[in-house]
Amino acid sequence: MDWHVFAASIVGAILGSIADWVFAGVLFHGRYQRHPEVWRTTGSESLRIGGAQVLCLWTSVAFVALAVMLDRTGLSGALQLAAMIWLIAPLPLLVTNALFIKIDALVTASHAAGWLVKLLLIGVATAIFV
């Protein structure tokens, strides 16, 4: 594997992880408790956080690979790809979940914004390193 692709994937995962922490862990943290019954409270939180980090790395690797395959590694192309992916998957998924799962609207909005920021940051990492 080209070291540029590796670097973009790792940097993207780190930046994406920070976005996850801010948008899913810090913003509106108190609003998660408006409906505490929907959140898991048993089991190891460390394992869940670790699993989320693995998924963030997977997202970054898949994004970089797709950007390379589609020749969308310039800044404009990578950011457009990020926005299109967000419109195709995380946004509809989160909004649909909010329609059927009792979750605070600000938490849903924060998660949706977090996904957009995560994908845009991975796009920036792709443009810089690839």
Phi, psi and chi 1 to 4 in degrees:
 res  aa     phi    psi   chi1   chi2   chi3   chi4
   1 MET       -  138.2  172.5  174.0   26.8      -
   2 ASP   -62.1  135.4 -174.8  -10.1      -      -
   3 TRP   -64.6  -24.9   77.5  -90.3      -      -
   4 HIS   -65.1  -41.7  -66.7   94.0      -      -
   5 VAL   -66.3  -42.4  171.5      -      -      -
   6 PHE   -60.8  -47.9  177.5   77.7      -      -
   7 ALA   -61.9  -44.4      -      -      -      -
   8 ALA   -61.7  -40.2      -      -      -      -
   9 SER   -65.6  -44.6  -63.2      -      -      -
  10 ILE   -68.6  -47.9  -64.1  -59.9      -      -
  11 VAL   -63.1  -41.9  170.6      -      -      -
  12 GLY   -59.9  -41.3      -      -      -      -
  13 ALA   -65.6  -40.2      -      -      -      -
  14 ILE   -64.7  -47.5  -68.2  167.9      -      -
  15 LEU   -64.4  -40.4  -66.1  172.9      -      -
  16 GLY   -63.5  -37.3      -      -      -      -
  17 SER   -65.1  -39.8  177.6      -      -      -
  18 ILE   -64.4  -42.6  -67.4  168.3      -      -
  19 ALA   -60.4  -43.5      -      -      -      -
  20 ASP   -57.6  -46.2  -80.8  -15.1      -      -
  21 TRP   -61.1  -45.1  173.0   70.4      -      -
  22 VAL   -68.0  -51.0  169.9      -      -      -
  23 PHE   -82.8  -26.4  -73.5   92.3      -      -
  24 ALA  -108.5  -11.0      -      -      -      -
  25 GLY  -118.9  -28.7      -      -      -      -
  26 VAL  -105.3  -54.3  175.5      -      -      -
  27 LEU   -63.5  132.9  -70.9  178.9      -      -
  28 PHE    56.5   30.5  -50.7  116.7      -      -
  29 HIS   -55.7  -40.3 -175.0   72.1      -      -
  30 GLY   -66.0  -24.2      -      -      -      -
  31 ARG   -74.9  -15.5  -56.4 -149.0   42.5  128.6
  32 TYR   -62.8  -28.4  -74.8   87.8      -      -
  33 GLN   -85.5    2.8  -67.1  -51.5  -49.0      -
  34 ARG   -64.7  -30.0  -71.7 -167.6   67.3 -162.8
  35 HIS  -135.7   70.8  -52.9  -70.7      -      -
  36 PRO   -63.2  -20.4   21.8  -29.6      -      -
  37 GLU   -70.1  -14.0   65.0  -83.7   11.4      -
  38 VAL   -89.4   -7.2  -58.3      -      -      -
  39 TRP  -103.3  142.1  -59.0  104.0      -      -
  40 ARG   -71.8  133.9  -65.9 -175.4 -167.6  -82.9
  41 THR  -122.8   -6.9   56.9      -      -      -
  42 THR  -102.6  159.4   58.7      -      -      -
  43 GLY    86.3  177.6      -      -      -      -
  44 SER   -82.3  120.0  170.7      -      -      -
  45 GLU   -68.3  -31.4 -174.5  170.4  -21.7      -
  46 SER   -61.4  -40.0  -63.3      -      -      -
  47 LEU   -65.9  -39.7  -78.3  176.0      -      -
  48 ARG   -66.7  -41.2  -69.1 -167.7  -58.9  -93.0
  49 ILE   -64.7  -42.9  -68.8  170.5      -      -
  50 GLY   -60.7  -42.2      -      -      -      -
  51 GLY   -62.7  -39.6      -      -      -      -
  52 ALA   -64.6  -35.8      -      -      -      -
  53 GLN   -68.4  -38.9  -64.5  -52.6  -54.2      -
  54 VAL   -62.7  -42.3  168.3      -      -      -
  55 LEU   -65.9  -35.2  -69.7  171.1      -      -
  56 CYS   -65.3  -42.0 -173.7      -      -      -
  57 LEU   -62.6  -43.1  176.4   60.0      -      -
  58 TRP   -59.8  -42.9  178.9  -98.5      -      -
  59 THR   -60.0  -44.9  -61.0      -      -      -
  60 SER   -65.2  -46.5 -175.1      -      -      -
  61 VAL   -61.0  -45.2  168.9      -      -      -
  62 ALA   -65.3  -39.7      -      -      -      -
  63 PHE   -62.9  -49.7 -177.9   97.0      -      -
  64 VAL   -60.8  -43.8  173.9      -      -      -
  65 ALA   -61.7  -43.9      -      -      -      -
  66 LEU   -65.0  -41.8 -177.8   61.5      -      -
  67 ALA   -62.0  -39.8      -      -      -      -
  68 VAL   -66.9  -46.2  168.7      -      -      -
  69 MET   -61.9  -36.1  -73.0 -170.4  -56.8      -
  70 LEU   -91.7    1.8  -63.2  175.6      -      -
  71 ASP    55.9   47.4 -164.8   26.8      -      -
  72 ARG  -117.9   50.4  -52.8  -70.2  -72.3 -178.2
  73 THR   -98.9   -6.6   56.1      -      -      -
  74 GLY   -73.5  164.2      -      -      -      -
  75 LEU   -58.7  -49.9 -176.1   58.7      -      -
  76 SER   -61.8  -47.0  176.4      -      -      -
  77 GLY   -64.2  -41.5      -      -      -      -
  78 ALA   -67.9  -38.6      -      -      -      -
  79 LEU   -69.8  -37.2  -65.7  179.5      -      -
  80 GLN   -64.1  -42.4  -71.8  172.2    1.7      -
  81 LEU   -61.0  -43.1 -179.5   61.2      -      -
  82 ALA   -59.5  -45.4      -      -      -      -
  83 ALA   -64.9  -40.6      -      -      -      -
  84 MET   -65.6  -42.3  -72.6 -174.7  -75.6      -
  85 ILE   -61.8  -42.3  -69.2  170.1      -      -
  86 TRP   -60.9  -42.4 -178.1   71.3      -      -
  87 LEU   -69.2  -28.8  -72.4  170.0      -      -
  88 ILE   -81.1  -40.1  -69.6  167.3      -      -
  89 ALA  -119.3  -70.8      -      -      -      -
  90 PRO   -62.1  -42.7  -18.7   28.0      -      -
  91 LEU   -62.3  -53.4 -178.2   62.1      -      -
  92 PRO   -61.9  -36.7  -16.7   24.6      -      -
  93 LEU   -63.1  -48.1  174.6   69.4      -      -
  94 LEU   -66.0  -41.7  -70.3  165.4      -      -
  95 VAL   -66.5  -42.9  171.0      -      -      -
  96 THR   -62.3  -43.8  -58.6      -      -      -
  97 ASN   -58.8  -42.3  -77.0  -12.6      -      -
  98 ALA   -64.2  -26.7      -      -      -      -
  99 LEU   -70.2  -26.9  -66.9  172.1      -      -
 100 PHE  -116.9  -14.7  -65.5   96.9      -      -
 101 ILE  -113.6  135.9  -63.0  170.3      -      -
 102 LYS   -72.4   99.1 -170.3  174.6    8.5  174.3
 103 ILE  -144.4  142.0 -171.6  167.4      -      -
 104 ASP   -61.0  138.4 -172.2  -89.6      -      -
 105 ALA   -62.1  -35.6      -      -      -      -
 106 LEU   -69.0  -31.4  -74.1  176.9      -      -
 107 VAL   -66.9  -44.4  170.9      -      -      -
 108 THR   -61.2  -45.7  -62.8      -      -      -
 109 ALA   -61.9  -40.3      -      -      -      -
 110 SER   -65.2  -42.4 -179.8      -      -      -
 111 HIS   -65.0  -40.4  -71.7 -174.6      -      -
 112 ALA   -64.5  -46.0      -      -      -      -
 113 ALA   -63.3  -38.4      -      -      -      -
 114 GLY   -62.0  -41.0      -      -      -      -
 115 TRP   -63.9  -40.6  -96.5  101.1      -      -
 116 LEU   -63.8  -46.4  178.3   58.9      -      -
 117 VAL   -62.5  -43.3  169.9      -      -      -
 118 LYS   -58.0  -48.7  177.0 -167.8  -29.7 -164.8
 119 LEU   -65.6  -38.9  -70.1  166.6      -      -
 120 LEU   -64.9  -40.2  -69.6  171.8      -      -
 121 LEU   -65.8  -39.6  -71.9  171.8      -      -
 122 ILE   -64.7  -37.3  -64.8  169.5      -      -
 123 GLY   -61.7  -42.3      -      -      -      -
 124 VAL   -63.4  -44.6  169.2      -      -      -
 125 ALA   -60.1  -39.2      -      -      -      -
 126 THR   -63.2  -46.0  -59.5      -      -      -
 127 ALA   -64.4  -36.3      -      -      -      -
 128 ILE   -73.8  -44.6  -70.0  171.5      -      -
 129 PHE   -94.1  -25.7  -72.1   97.1      -      -
 130 VAL   -99.5      -  177.8      -      -      -
